[in-house]
Amino acid sequence: MIASLGMYDMPHARAAHDRYWTAIRRTLGTGPKHLTRSDDLWGQWLSPDLLLSQTCGLPFRTQLHDKVTLVGTPDYGLPDCPPGYYNSVIVVRADSPARTTHDLTRPRLAYNEALSQSGWAAPYAHFQDLGIAFDAGPQTGAHAASVRAVVEGHADTAALDALTWAMLGRETPDLVRALKVIDHTAPTPALPYIAAATCDPARIAQAIAAAIAALDQTDRDTLHLNALVQIPARTYLEIPIPPSP
């Protein structure tokens, strides 16, 4: 069996994630002793041995929704977002004269990957809604690399989800201080927990909810976990799919 929680598994959060998984496993009464930590996310998500993982909303609605079981969505208690939702911050260099997105003139948008809701789909929709033209690129492979590209002048702006932004404030504070937030995208359902299609989602969700409730305050604060909520798959699927960069 495979269990992975890699979407927010920054170095400062790994021990907390390990304890979180141990609590889930204890309630389930089954599962691997250790979390899988590898770069082969698609191999994990599509494995028939997948007991628990977390994916992004865009891969879920484009390629995974009919191949996996939706278990639930973590609520991170993010400002101005309903329970179980998140949004992206739009950032520029701290010394930029831009105060809002409207101040940007055909900016270069660094994005982590084309199948990222927070790094690509959300800013694409945001710029479209505002009628602002932009140039896509560079593609960086990670949110932290996107904001670093802005700091280093390889891009004018980047979008990353609000939770990653908050966690980077603890992980790489100097990098975050070199940037400023000028806007936020509209909230969308946060990154869902998934399991193989043959798994019982209710049983896994119950174990997750119990584990979240049992977290001590330090781990709860580190992982920003409030609760597990149930957002229907159709809510994810109703969000428009952006064109590829």
N, C-alpha and C positions, 0 to 999 in steps of 0.2 A: 504493500500500500504506500501511497505517496501523500504527504502533507507538506504544503509550502505556504509561506506568508511573506512573499518577497517584494510586494509592491511598495511597502514603506519600511523595509528592513535595513535601515541605516545602521552604521556601527553602534551608535549610542542606544539603539532600540533592540538590538539582537537578544540580549539577555532577557529583556521583558517579553519579547516574542516567544522565546523558549519557554518561559514560565506560563505564558498564555496558552501555548499549545499543550503543555503538560496538563493544565487544568481541563482543557477540552478533551484530551485523550483519557483522562481519569474518568470523566463522566461517561464518555462513549464506551469505555471498557475495551477499546481496540484502537489500532492505529500504530504507525511507526513511532519508535521512541524519540527520534530526532527529526526535525524539519529538514526537508530537502532544500539545499541552497545551491542552485546552479543557474546558468544563464539560459537553459533550454526551457523557457516558459511554455512554448507551444507543445513541446513534448510532454510536459506535466499536465497541461490543461486537457489534452486530448487522450491521455492515457486511460485505459479501462481500469487502472489501479488507483485512480485519483480519489482520495477520501476527502480532501479539502484543499482549496487554493483560493486565491483572489485574482480576479482579472479586471481589466479596464472595461468601461461601458461600451466603447467603440468595437473592440474585438468581440465582445459578447453579442452585440446586435448584428455584426457583419458575418461572423463565422462560427460562433460557439453556441448560440442560443438553442439550436436544434440538436446539439451533440452532447450537452452537459445538463446537469441539474442545477437550477438556481436555488441556493440555500437561504440566502438573506443578504441584507446590506448593513454594514456597520454604520452606526451614527457617531460621527466625530464631533458633534456639537459646534459646528463651524458658524461663525457670525453671519447673520442674514441668509441662512440656508434652513429649509425645513429639515426635520429629522431624517437622516439617511441621505441627504443631498450634499453636494459640494459645488464649488465654483472655482474659477481660475483667477489668479491675479495677473494683471498686465504690468510688467516692470520695464523700467528704463534705467540708464545709469543715474546715479544720485546727482551728478552735475548737469544732467540734461535740463534744458529750459522747459521741456514739455511738462505741463501740469495735469493734462487729461489726454485721453486718446485722440481727441479732436485736434490736438496740437501737433500730431505726427503727420508728416508729409511723405507718403509712399514709403513707409518704414520697411526695413528688412527684418522679417520675423524669424528668429531662431526657433526651431521646434525639435522636440526629441524624436518623434517618429510619426509616420503618416497614420498609424492606427492608434493614436493617442487621443482620447476625448479631451483631456485638459490641455494638452500641448498643441493640438492641431484643430480638432473639430470645434472646440469652444471658441478659440480666438478667430477661426475662420467665420463662424456664424456672427460673432461680435462685430468684426470689421464689416461684414456684409450688411448687417443691420444698420450700422452707422454710415454706410456709403463711403467707406475709406478704402482706397486701393492700397495694396501692400505687396511686397515681394517675398515669396517663401524661400527660406533658407538663411543660414545653413541648417542642414539636418545634423543633429548632434548626438543622438542616441540616448540621452538622459536629460532630465530636467536640470540637474546641477550643471551639466555641460552647456545647456542652453543659456542659463543666466551668466555663466562664465564667458560665453561668447559675446554677450552684451557688454559685460564689464571690460573685455579686451578689445572692443570695437569692431568685432566681426559681424555684429548685428545691432540693430537699433532697439529692438524690443523682443520680449519673449513672454510666453504665457506658461504658467505652471499651476497645478492645483494648490488650493489654499492650505491644505494639510502639509504637502511637501514644503511649501514656503515656510510654514511655521516650524517644521522639523529642521529645515536648513538653518533657521535662526539659531538653533542649538548646535547643529553639526558643524556649520561653517559660518560663524557670525561675521567674520571680516568680509566674506563674499556678499552676504546679505546687506551689510552696512554700505556697500558700494553701489547699491541699487535703491530704487524707490518705486512704490506701487502707485500707478496713475489711474487704474480702473479695475473693475471686476466684471467677469462674464456672468451671464444668467445661470442660476443654479440648475443642475441636472442630477439625476440619481448617482450616488457615489459608487465606488468600485465594489462590485458584488462578490460575495463568496460563492464558489461553485464546487460541484463534486461530479464524479462520473454519473452517467445517465442511469446506472443501475442502483445508485445509492438512495437511501431514504432521507430526503431533505429535512423532514420534520424532526427526526431523531438528531441529526447533526446540528440543526438550528437550536434545539433545546440545550445541547451540550455547550454550544457557543454562548448562548444567553447566560447560562449558569456560570461559565468561566469569566465572562465580563463582570457579572455581579460579584464574583469572588476576588477580583483583582484588588491588590492593595493600592493605596492612593498614588504611590510613586509610579507603579507600572501603569496605572490608569492615565496619569498625567503624561507619561512618556509616550504611550501609544495613542493618546487622545480618544480613548474608547469610552463611549457613554452607554450604548445599548446595541441590540440587533433589531432591525426593523424589517418588515416584509413589504417590498415594493414589487408589484407584479411585473413579469417579464414584458408585458405589452407596453408598460411605461417606458422601459428602455428602448423597445423597438420602435416607438413612435418618434423618437428623436431623429431628425434628418441626418443622413450620412453625407459627409462633405466629399467633394472631389479630391482625388489624390493630389498632393503637391506637385 
